[in-house]
Amino acid sequence: MTLDKNYNMSLRTTLRNNKTVRGRRWTIRKDKEGFVSEVKMIFKPEEYEKFKSARTMYGDKDLLNLLEQNYEKKKNNS
């Protein structure tokens, strides 16, 4: 799923307003400028981490921090 500006805001807002879910993991992809361009939820993290091509996984709090930093960077670059 590719994030447009509005979706990024709603995911950030959702994570901020709701309780974290224990064990839920996310991966991200960044574009050339270092902005978050894609977020994927991993349904079976214990299986996913066995793959050689597995990306770094983030919990809800870590993802929220990354999205907040991404939002601030975009706001400052505008």
C-alpha positions in Angstrom: 0.0 0.0 0.0 1.5 3.3 -1.0 0.8 6.2 1.3 -0.6 9.4 0.1 -0.5 12.5 2.3 -4.0 11.9 3.8 -3.5 8.2 4.5 -0.2 8.9 6.3 -2.1 11.4 8.5 -4.9 9.0 9.4 -2.5 6.1 10.2 -0.4 8.5 12.4 -3.6 9.8 14.1 -5.0 6.3 14.5 -1.8 5.0 16.2 -1.7 8.1 18.4 -5.3 7.9 19.5 -5.6 4.1 20.0 -3.9 1.7 22.3 -0.9 -0.2 21.0 -1.5 -3.9 20.1 1.1 -6.2 21.6 2.9 -8.2 18.9 1.7 -6.1 16.0 4.6 -5.4 13.7 5.1 -3.1 10.7 7.7 -2.6 8.0 8.4 0.6 6.1 9.9 1.7 2.8 11.5 5.1 2.3 11.8 7.1 -0.9 15.0 8.7 -2.2 14.5 11.8 0.0 14.2 9.6 3.1 10.4 10.1 3.6 8.2 7.1 4.5 6.5 6.0 1.2 5.1 2.6 2.2 3.9 0.9 5.4 2.9 -2.7 5.6 1.6 -4.6 8.6 3.2 -8.0 9.1 0.6 -10.6 10.2 3.0 -13.4 11.3 6.2 -11.7 12.5 7.8 -14.9 13.8 7.6 -16.4 10.3 8.6 -13.2 8.5 11.8 -12.7 10.4 13.1 -16.1 9.1 13.3 -14.7 5.5 16.7 -13.4 4.3 15.0 -10.4 2.7 13.1 -9.5 5.8 13.1 -5.8 6.6 13.4 -4.2 10.0 10.1 -4.6 11.8 8.7 -1.9 14.1 6.1 -2.0 16.8 3.2 0.5 17.1 5.1 3.0 19.2 8.2 2.9 17.0 6.1 3.3 13.9 4.3 6.2 15.4 7.7 7.9 16.2 8.8 7.3 12.6 5.6 8.8 11.2 5.8 11.8 13.5 9.4 12.4 12.4 8.3 12.0 8.8 5.5 14.4 9.2 7.7 17.1 10.8 10.3 16.7 8.0 7.6 17.1 5.3 6.1 20.1 7.2 9.6 21.8 7.4 10.4 21.1 3.7 7.1 22.6 2.5 
